[in-house]
Every structure is written in structure tokens, then in C-alpha cells.
Amino acid sequence: MAEIAEHAGVSVSTVSKVLHDRSDVSAETRAKVQRLLELHGYLAKHRPTATAAQPGGLIDFVINELDSPWAVELIRGAEDVLHDANMGLVVSATHGRTRRARQWLDSLATRPTRGAILVVPELTPEQHEELGRLGIPYALVAPIDEPAPGTPWVGATNWPGGLAATRHLIELGHRRIAIISGPERRLTSRARVDGYRSALAEAGLPFDPALVRYGDFTHTPAHRHALELLALREPPTAVFAGSDHQALGTYRAAAELGLRIPDDVSVVGFDDLPFADWVTPRLTTIRTPLADMTALAARMVLRLLSGEQPETTRVEVATELVVRESSGPPPDRA
């Protein structure tokens, strides 16, 4: 498609529009692209309607980044379900770039994709329209905000998770508890912070905005935020990290400041990735069944392929507190 676009002097998306019989292409451009498609032996045909009766096929799995255990767990859940359904999984990473997301959509015309699982922050109206035009059923996982009614999606109980993590620290005796969450715009981040605030209010503790930081769920910004928080005149005695990766950033900051976990500062993470049980001290965290989330999304897509609607288009899987060694009473009560 890229070669044809270059020869025709148009964009790859224009070639995709011709392939899908879009009306917003001039007759002259359409004719030029169609000639090149025929010349290259690439016949512009309508995609056949997929049904569950058709054996095999591919499901696209689109995710923002691949370089983390978080991504591996998500891919594993979808692959398990699709393997049992005799279907293959095609994984694409957008790296947060609009152009990469556009390239993924364009590439759908080049392979027999029957459905998609989208672990991306948000789906633009254009992308939603394009998937609908192609007749490709999809499900969202952990979207940036609650999708439009009728859109299949799977999330986690982030508010109860934030509540449970903060309650645990309060029960240990902590009164100054900081939180390092993900991007402020994301539904998951806001829900975890809201759970944290609710636990404070429940215990009669004041909410201090100076103890709240927003990052991107990765360790590097969390490390910087943790250094700032732990250097405050009245530093927190505990940090609730919005992800296990952010907990690792907090671990490093504490070590650099000569603080011991949990003797000097307690740390609670979120996700319960495999490394949480191997770091020292072993990380107390909120378990999110990531593989279960994408397994549910895969089943939603398979159900749509069979011509049926999912039993529900919104599913939130339960989170739970896993207590290990990184949380303990504050220094004055140890």
C-alpha cells in the first residue's frame, strides 16, 4: 500500500479509502489508484463479512507500548482465548503516536483481520467510523474515559482498588499518605485517586493536594515525584503508587535518600505484575487480573463475530489487596 501510495502521489489512507470504496476520493485519484492496484495484482474487493462459522482468521491486538510485563500479561490473556478458538493474534504497538495508529488502520486492508482488541487510551471518532465501515468488531480495554453507550469495553475496579490500598495504610497507622497516579485525564488514574480520597475522608483525615502527583504509570516520572515527596518538610510515611512500575521508581528514590522500606516509608503498588513477588522487599500491591481483562475482551469479540451481542458491553473485573513486605507501621509506631 505504501508503494502504491508513493507511485500515485497520494497518502496511504487515500489508497485505503479506494480499497474500501469510500466516497471522499475524487474520480481522477480513484482511477489512478485503481490502475496501480490492478498493475500490482492487488484487487480492490470488499471485505467478506466474517462469521463464527469461518475457521481460523486473525484478531488484531493494538496496544500503546510493548516493553513491559504489563503488556505481556494483557497479550497472554487474549492469546489464550484465541488459541482455543483456533485464531491467530496480530500485535501492533502505536507508541502513543497518531501516525502509527493511522498506519495500523490502513494495514487492516492488507490482511484477513476479523476483529480487534484495543488496549489504547482512546478511540477517535474517525477510527470508530473506519472500523465500522470495515465491518470489524472490536472491544476496548482500560479506555481513557467511559466509551459511548453500546461500545464493548473491559476495565478494572480502580476506585475500590484505590480505597483498599489507602485503607490498608491507614489501618497500619499512617496519617500522611502520598499518591503517585497515572495521567490525570485517564479514567483509571482519576478513579484510583478518588478511592484514595474516599479512604482518607472515611478515616477523618484531611486531603492534602501537596501529596498528590500525576505521572504516566512508568517508573521514571514516579522516581522524580517520589524524590520530591520524600524531601518535603513533612514527608509522607507511605506512598501509594498507581502502578507497580511507579512503585519501583519509589523504591529507587527511597534508596537514594537512605530510607528503608517499610521501616522509614511504606510503599503500595497497583497491578501485581510478576516481579512484585521478587523485588526486595516483596511489594504489597493491588492485584489487577490483566490477563482476565483481555480474555473477556477476546470473548466479546468472538461473540460479536458469531452475530450475537455480548451479555453486557461493560465489564469491570475485581481488584484485591495483596499484602507482602513493603508496607508496615509508620516509623513512630514501628
VENVENMO-V410171 format. One line per field, one symbol per residue. phi: phi as a letter, one per 40 degrees, with the letter a starting at -180 (. if undefined). A space follows every 50 residues. Layout:
phi = ???
This chain:
phi = .cccccccgbcccccccccbfcccbccccdccccccccccgbccbccccc bccccghbbcbbbcbbcacdcccccdcccdcccccgbcbbbbbcfgbccc cccccccdccaccbaabbbbdabcdccdccccccgbcabcbfccacccdg ccabbbccccccccccddcccchcbbbcbbbcdcccdccccccccccccc cdcgcccbdccbbbbbgbccccdcccdcccccdbcccabcccaccccccc dccccccgcbbcccacbbbahgcdcccbcbcdccaccbcdcccccccccc ccccccgbcddacbbbccbacbcbbcbaccdcbc
